[in-house]
Amino acid sequence: MRRLLFLAFAILLLMLRCTDNLSRRVDRNVAVIAEDTMINVLVDMALMEAYLKVSTMSPKKKNEKSTALYLGIFEKYRINRQRLDSTFAYYRDHLDEMREVYDQVEKKLKILQESYHPEPDSVEVQK
């Protein structure tokens, strides 16, 4: 799971490095997505990437589905690509804050994973 999350971050950061607005410093109050919202966005993106990774769809269908899922995430959190880009630009310059966000994302994903696949010791035997 940690590998998948890291891969999702790496892909997003590589995509964002291609945009012109990363060369500018971003003020935290201007276009940066709120930290709690950003955590939820990243959790949803990690889940989406995991879903697509295990999917048996053709590459073309995966690409179409990926686009639709990203748009769905943007709509759900009322953000757009520019705000996401600005937020990553901000965090690129504030890596300590990005680490905190990443840690929260990892915690949420672990909770979700455990709710679907509890550890053997945590499962009570019903009599």
N, C-alpha and C positions, 0 to 999 in steps of 0.2 A: 504494500500500500504506500509506503514511504517513497518507494521508487517511482510509482505511478504519479504521485503528487509532485515529486521533483521533476519528472518528465513534463508534466503539464505546465509547471512554472517555467521550465527551460524553453518550452515551445512558445509560450506566451511572451516571454522576454525577448526571444529571437524575433518574433513577429513584430514586437513593439520597437525594436532597435531599427527597423526599416522605416519607421515613420519620422518625418521631419521634426515633429514637436518634441521629441525626446532630447533634442539638443538644448532646449530651454529649461531653466530651473522652474519648478512648479511651486506655487505658494499653496500651503496646506488648505487654506480656506477658499481657494478659487474653484477648482473643478475636481477636487479629490473626493472620492466616494467615502462615506463614513466607514470607520473601521469595522463596526459590527456588520454592516451591509457587505463590505468587501469580504469579510470572512465567509458569509453565507454564499456570496457569488462564487468564491473559490471552491467551497465545498460542492456546490452544484456543478461547477465545471469539472472537478475531479471525478464526481460520480458519472457525469456525462462521458468523459474520456474513458472511464472504466467500462461503461456500457458499450461504447463503440469498439473498444479493444476486444471484448469477448464476443461481439456480434458476428454472425456468419453472413452478414450482408456483403454484397459486392462492393469493391472500392468506390464505385460511382455512387451507389446508394448510401454508403457510409458518409461520403462527402456531402450529399444532399441532406442527410439526416443531421449531420454535424452542424451545418449552417442553420437548419431549422431549430435545433436545440439551443445554439448560441443565441439566436434571435429570441427564443422563448425565455432564456435567462435574462437577457437585456430587458425584455418587456416585464418580466416578473419583478425585477428590482428597479424598474423605471430608470435605467441607465442607457447609455449608448457607447459605441466604440470609442469616441473621443474622450468621454469621461474615464473609461477604463484605461485608455492610453495615458491620460494625465495622471491617473492614480498610480500606475506602474512607474511613470517618470518620477513622481514624488518619492515613491518607495525605493527607487533606484538610488536616490540621493540620501535616503534615510533607512539604511539597511537594518539598523537596530529595531526600528518599528516594523519593518517587513518581517523580521525574524519572529516578533511577537505575534503578528498576524498568522504567519505560517504555523507557529506552535498551536494557535487556537484552531486552525483548520485541521491540523493533524489530530488534535484531541476530539474534535467533532466527528471526524471520519472514523476514529477508533471506537467511539461510542456507538456509531451507526453499525460498524462491523460487528461489535460485540452483541448488539441487539439482534442481529441476524444469525450470528454464529457464536453463542456463548462459550466461554471456556469450560472444559469438562468439569472442573472443580466447582464452578458456579451453578451448575445445573442440579437442582434438587430432585431426588427420586421421589415420585409420588406413590404413596401406598394405598 
